[in-house]
Amino acid sequence: MSANLPPALRAALERLAGRFSGRDLAAASHRLTADYRAGRGSRLPAPVDLAAYAIARMPATYAACAAALTEAAARVFLAPRTLLDVGCGPGTASWAAAEIFQDLVRATLVDAHAGMTALGRDLAAEGPALLAEADWQAGRLEGVAPATADLVVASYTLNELKPAAVADAACGLYAATRGVLVLIEPGTPAGFAVIAAARTALMTGGARIAAPCPGEGACPIVAPDWCHFSARLPRLRAHKAAKSADAPFEDERYAYLVAARPHLRIVAAPARILRPPHADKAATTFTLCTGAGLTQHVVASRDRDAHRLTRRLGWGDAFPSEQPEPP
Ligand SMILES: C[S@@+](CC[C@H](N)C(=O)[O-])C[C@H]1O[C@@H](n2cnc3c(N)ncnc32)[C@H](O)[C@@H]1O
């Protein structure tokens, strides 16, 4: 799955950028970044703030959502037909879900901020039918009804709750799914703390964990370490201008969790690569989470078979590759 925005979303964001002055968008984007870094959540009072969120952050949150949803599709045997996107913002996760889950026919998107759902509806007007005809609702995630959709997703949302509210909120979202719940959060220690609290609460509630964890035991990661991954995304013209940035790409760090109802078949990764592999002439060293804990796995360059099987693997991938490499 590509981290590139779908062309219809890219065009909608470029059109949105055209409605504001570059200077106003850049100023709003800097306020947003300061809020994000300070862990203040998204306070988006004016249309320019909402537009800056969509232009500056949506490409990155899209890349993270696409990566997490791709892994969900690979790990859980389910072809969802209905989608609930909670704390949907401008609809980021739903755009990614529409690309990945081709059987989706109905989407409901809920956000506490009516300006966000209005913006999302506007961006989706010329998007895929799933988004253009979606039911956009102003509402709170705490109020979602049980068994609402086959796939429930909340991206970059639970970190906006008080930490003590995360476990109940995650269980409420799990109750809302008939199949799979996917949570995506910033790849920071605070974002991982949200994922870890949700994981514990969901497992206690009977959920199966399909990704990224290779096992369903206690999480072996201990602070100050945290489990997170990285998605590389190309920057749009408007995106670069809003962020006053020149580099043609950026790396979005994210943490995620895929939880499934127990009746579904899941195939968890045998192990998960937790950092960029370290390679030198003699060997490549992988830091792995296995069902039994964390370990360093060394593949010697002279071990041709093992080297061929693992040489393309990177941070976040399952280990070892389940698909044989082409010769
Ligand atoms: C950082 S934005 C993420 C938006 C989108 N999911 C994305 O990935 O780009 C967080 C969103 O969660 C919404 N939100 C926060 N708390 C909420 C709650 N209790 N119920 C519903 N939405 C909430 C905010 O209004 C905001 O739009």
The ligand as a MOL file (V3000), in Angstrom:
LIG
                    3D

  0  0  0     0  0            999 V3000
M  V30 BEGIN CTAB
M  V30 COUNTS 27 29 0 0 0
M  V30 BEGIN ATOM
M  V30 1 C -5.6470 14.8680 15.6570 0
M  V30 2 S -7.2530 14.8120 15.0370 0 CHG=1
M  V30 3 C -7.1990 13.3080 14.0710 0
M  V30 4 C -8.1340 13.3550 12.9360 0
M  V30 5 C -8.0860 12.1690 11.9840 0
M  V30 6 N -8.5520 10.9630 12.6040 0
M  V30 7 C -6.7190 11.9720 11.3830 0
M  V30 8 O -6.1210 10.9190 11.5680 0
M  V30 9 O -6.2330 12.8650 10.6910 0 CHG=-1
M  V30 10 C -8.1810 14.2730 16.4420 0
M  V30 11 C -9.6750 14.3900 16.1870 0
M  V30 12 O -10.3480 13.7250 17.2660 0
M  V30 13 C -11.4850 14.4910 17.5680 0
M  V30 14 N -11.8880 14.1410 18.9330 0
M  V30 15 C -11.1970 14.3430 20.0820 0
M  V30 16 N -11.8790 13.8530 21.1400 0
M  V30 17 C -13.0310 13.3190 20.6370 0
M  V30 18 C -14.1580 12.6600 21.2240 0
M  V30 19 N -14.2160 12.4410 22.5340 0
M  V30 20 N -15.1500 12.2330 20.4180 0
M  V30 21 C -15.0700 12.4500 19.0670 0
M  V30 22 N -14.0490 13.0750 18.4660 0
M  V30 23 C -13.0330 13.5050 19.2380 0
M  V30 24 C -11.0400 15.9300 17.3850 0
M  V30 25 O -12.1390 16.8000 17.1990 0
M  V30 26 C -10.1560 15.8230 16.1610 0
M  V30 27 O -10.8630 16.0490 14.9630 0
M  V30 END ATOM
M  V30 BEGIN BOND
M  V30 1 1 1 2
M  V30 2 1 2 3
M  V30 3 1 2 10
M  V30 4 1 3 4
M  V30 5 1 4 5
M  V30 6 1 5 6
M  V30 7 1 5 7
M  V30 8 2 7 8
M  V30 9 1 7 9
M  V30 10 1 10 11
M  V30 11 1 11 12
M  V30 12 1 11 26
M  V30 13 1 12 13
M  V30 14 1 13 14
M  V30 15 1 13 24
M  V30 16 1 14 15
M  V30 17 1 14 23
M  V30 18 2 15 16
M  V30 19 1 16 17
M  V30 20 1 17 18
M  V30 21 2 17 23
M  V30 22 1 18 19
M  V30 23 2 18 20
M  V30 24 1 20 21
M  V30 25 2 21 22
M  V30 26 1 22 23
M  V30 27 1 24 25
M  V30 28 1 24 26
M  V30 29 1 26 27
M  V30 END BOND
M  V30 END CTAB
M  END
